[in-house]
Amino acid sequence: MKKFLAVAMCAVMLFALALPAMAFNTKLPVTPKSTIVVDGHRDDGYSESYYFNTWWEQGGTSGATGTVWTAWDDNYLYFYIEVNDTTPQNGHEWIWERDCVEIYVDWNSARGDENDNNGQPYWMIRIAPEPGIDGEQISYGGNYNPAEQDTGAIKYAVALLNGKDLKGGYAIEVALPVKEAPGASLGEGRTIIIDLQVSDNQDGSQRETIVFLPGNDERGEMWHKPSACAGVLTLGSAPTPPAPDPEPQPEPDVPADVPAAQEEAPAIPPTPASPPTGDGMIIFAVMTMAAAGVVVFKKQTSK
């Protein structure tokens, strides 16, 4: 009994020690399996939305916020992010000081303390809504080296939310190819550690605010520290397509010169004879007695 209690106490202590690490994870909606067309417009195959607005102010006031949807298939991990930003600024010489979105993916959830990530792939993808003065619109970080890998396989698109200009906010859609992440794979039930960042340059000088996923005391350190990522993606199954509506059946054709069939009236069964009752019984009794008298009379006369 004492051994059992000791084992149980150890299990409780280990679970308690694990709670702080678990508390840093923000669980996003389940990511469905769906092949997406990357064109800046959100497909039906994406997950439910997740809104994030945990600010880290570097100056200025609260600024841009983000909403993210995710999806996956055998070849890509997809992100669609809508940014609510009313102060578009894209003139700074460095992309990270302009309006932009950053996506961090720890493909094998290694959670390393530095960019080498214990030898596991760790990506930072930074995308601005439009090219800057240097012509740059996308850049890379983590241990993903675009000089050595085929970055052309990354697909992305930008769309204006109001269809006119960046004052109405913007959407960024990107497909990250798993084939360029050595040792990584995608499959139903897998979990992947990620984080997201939206930078907002409000007056042209620098980024005044940044928003991240909530629940992480090391926000802002993801650029060089995979263990600082707070989000957890769970890869789910493909959604079940709705059952098709039954096809309407055509009405049978009835020739115009053929009269419609008439229903026959049900046959009325004959009424059964009722047994004699009341006055009928009296008449029956009198007739019986009369017949009996005739018989007696005949017997007497015959003598």
Order of alpha helices (4+ residues) and beta strands (2+ residues): alpha-beta-beta-beta-beta-beta-beta-beta-beta-beta-beta-beta-beta-beta-alpha
